[in-house]
Amino acid sequence: MSEFKGKTLVLSGGTRGIGRAIITKFAQNGANIAFTYNSNEDEAKAIAAEFEQTYKIKARYYKLDILEPETYKGVFEAIDADFETVDFFISNAIISGRPVVGGFAPFMRLKPKGLNNIYTATVLAFVIGAQEAAKRMEKSGGGAIVAISSTGNLVHTENYAGHGTSKAALEIMVKYAAFELASKNIRVNALSGGPIDTDALRKFPNYEEMKAATIARTPLGRMGQAGDLAGGALFLCSKDSYWINAQTIIVDGGSSFT
Ligand SMILES: NC(=O)c1ccc[n+]([C@@H]2O[C@H](COP(=O)([O-])OP(=O)(O)OC[C@H]3O[C@@H](n4cnc5c(N)ncnc54)[C@H](OP(=O)(O)O)[C@@H]3O)[C@@H](O)[C@H]2O)c1
């Protein structure tokens, strides 16, 4: 029997892209899924219904705005009413569009508001979400927390200073969380992806150019797809990764070496 059967994953941003691929992987492995959406409620509803029917697991969706990290508390209270335990937490959701104006920009056009929004959505949302998850994991004897990061803090990516610096901060926050939570049998790691072909990336003004450049510098010779991070996320929550803690695991087809 799958070690994930009967366990519950909480993930932010499950309606699209990488988050959706990760919850699909966990559902396929028998985990119950509590995921959040921001604007796509209809999509969230459809995903939950499809998961319950296809994988015979429990799936529920909750509204969350990572620009208001404290609202995670209410989300976790609602999850408490629906699920017995929280075993895994994956901080995945990311903002795009209007909230990143002044944050997703060349260095000379960076503005405090856009940068603050990206930091709030990336680092502060992780902190509050992980704190709430850890309180529940402690009660049930442990768990695993994963923060989704990106290699934009290692490889220059146009307009990515706001995201890249926030992901760098996120990866250090992961280490501090891991240090403190280890005594509660909770492991905390970051899973860092190279460029992945999702809505977030398609919003880049130079998307086509970036895609071609990414393929050219990726030894495995293609663009990353949303599902490419799902196996890594499952592994970091599995018993097989029991000795991996306070690390960033890079999943990028080798692109950050070239
Ligand atoms: N794409 C890449 O190249 C890449 C590479 C490496 C790492 N990553 C990381 O992977 C993660 C997911 O990225 P993605 O490309 O899959 O993103 P995406 O396709 O744009 O999906 C974003 C998700 O976040 C949710 N969301 C948007 N605004 C939100 C808000 N204000 N509050 C709460 N949730 C919100 C969306 O929900 P709704 O659909 O309901 O709006 C959606 O589920 C991010 O942490 C990103 O930095 C991405």
PDBQT file of the ligand as one rigid body, heavy atoms in Angstrom, charges set to zero:
ROOT
HETATM    1  N1  LIG A 301       6.847  28.724 -14.041  1.00  0.00    +0.000 N 
HETATM    2  C1  LIG A 301       8.133  28.650 -13.797  1.00  0.00    +0.000 C 
HETATM    3  O1  LIG A 301       9.003  28.842 -14.664  1.00  0.00    +0.000 OA
HETATM    4  C2  LIG A 301       8.607  28.294 -12.431  1.00  0.00    +0.000 A 
HETATM    5  C3  LIG A 301       9.889  27.767 -12.290  1.00  0.00    +0.000 A 
HETATM    6  C4  LIG A 301      10.336  27.423 -11.018  1.00  0.00    +0.000 A 
HETATM    7  C5  LIG A 301       9.542  27.604  -9.917  1.00  0.00    +0.000 A 
HETATM    8  N2  LIG A 301       8.304  28.153 -10.086  1.00  0.00    +0.000 N 
HETATM    9  C6  LIG A 301       7.502  28.337  -8.876  1.00  0.00    +0.000 C 
HETATM   10  O2  LIG A 301       6.449  27.384  -8.886  1.00  0.00    +0.000 OA
HETATM   11  C7  LIG A 301       5.324  27.902  -8.174  1.00  0.00    +0.000 C 
HETATM   12  C8  LIG A 301       4.077  27.828  -9.044  1.00  0.00    +0.000 C 
HETATM   13  O3  LIG A 301       4.308  28.572 -10.224  1.00  0.00    +0.000 OA
HETATM   14  P1  LIG A 301       3.430  28.355 -11.545  1.00  0.00    +0.000 P 
HETATM   15  O4  LIG A 301       4.303  28.742 -12.676  1.00  0.00    +0.000 OA
HETATM   16  O5  LIG A 301       2.820  26.999 -11.521  1.00  0.00    +0.000 OA
HETATM   17  O6  LIG A 301       2.313  29.496 -11.331  1.00  0.00    +0.000 OA
HETATM   18  P2  LIG A 301       0.894  29.718 -12.070  1.00  0.00    +0.000 P 
HETATM   19  O7  LIG A 301       0.726  28.763 -13.202  1.00  0.00    +0.000 OA
HETATM   20  O8  LIG A 301       0.823  31.186 -12.345  1.00  0.00    +0.000 OA
HETATM   21  O9  LIG A 301      -0.173  29.342 -10.923  1.00  0.00    +0.000 OA
HETATM   22  C9  LIG A 301      -0.251  30.177  -9.811  1.00  0.00    +0.000 C 
HETATM   23  C10 LIG A 301      -1.118  29.558  -8.736  1.00  0.00    +0.000 C 
HETATM   24  O10 LIG A 301      -1.111  30.467  -7.606  1.00  0.00    +0.000 OA
HETATM   25  C11 LIG A 301      -2.446  30.897  -7.343  1.00  0.00    +0.000 C 
HETATM   26  N3  LIG A 301      -2.449  32.329  -7.006  1.00  0.00    +0.000 N 
HETATM   27  C12 LIG A 301      -2.279  33.392  -7.840  1.00  0.00    +0.000 A 
HETATM   28  N4  LIG A 301      -2.370  34.553  -7.153  1.00  0.00    +0.000 NA
HETATM   29  C13 LIG A 301      -2.623  34.210  -5.860  1.00  0.00    +0.000 A 
HETATM   30  C14 LIG A 301      -2.851  34.942  -4.668  1.00  0.00    +0.000 A 
HETATM   31  N5  LIG A 301      -2.832  36.280  -4.643  1.00  0.00    +0.000 N 
HETATM   32  N6  LIG A 301      -3.086  34.252  -3.528  1.00  0.00    +0.000 NA
HETATM   33  C15 LIG A 301      -3.117  32.894  -3.506  1.00  0.00    +0.000 A 
HETATM   34  N7  LIG A 301      -2.915  32.138  -4.603  1.00  0.00    +0.000 NA
HETATM   35  C16 LIG A 301      -2.669  32.792  -5.769  1.00  0.00    +0.000 A 
HETATM   36  C17 LIG A 301      -3.246  30.643  -8.607  1.00  0.00    +0.000 C 
HETATM   37  O11 LIG A 301      -4.618  30.451  -8.251  1.00  0.00    +0.000 OA
HETATM   38  P3  LIG A 301      -5.838  30.894  -9.246  1.00  0.00    +0.000 P 
HETATM   39  O12 LIG A 301      -5.699  30.050 -10.497  1.00  0.00    +0.000 OA
HETATM   40  O13 LIG A 301      -7.077  30.574  -8.473  1.00  0.00    +0.000 OA
HETATM   41  O14 LIG A 301      -5.668  32.352  -9.509  1.00  0.00    +0.000 OA
HETATM   42  C18 LIG A 301      -2.567  29.382  -9.158  1.00  0.00    +0.000 C 
HETATM   43  O15 LIG A 301      -3.086  28.247  -8.535  1.00  0.00    +0.000 OA
HETATM   44  C19 LIG A 301       5.707  29.328  -7.768  1.00  0.00    +0.000 C 
HETATM   45  O16 LIG A 301       6.200  29.331  -6.449  1.00  0.00    +0.000 OA
HETATM   46  C20 LIG A 301       6.803  29.677  -8.765  1.00  0.00    +0.000 C 
HETATM   47  O17 LIG A 301       7.673  30.677  -8.310  1.00  0.00    +0.000 OA
HETATM   48  C21 LIG A 301       7.808  28.474 -11.309  1.00  0.00    +0.000 A 
ENDROOT
TORSDOF 0
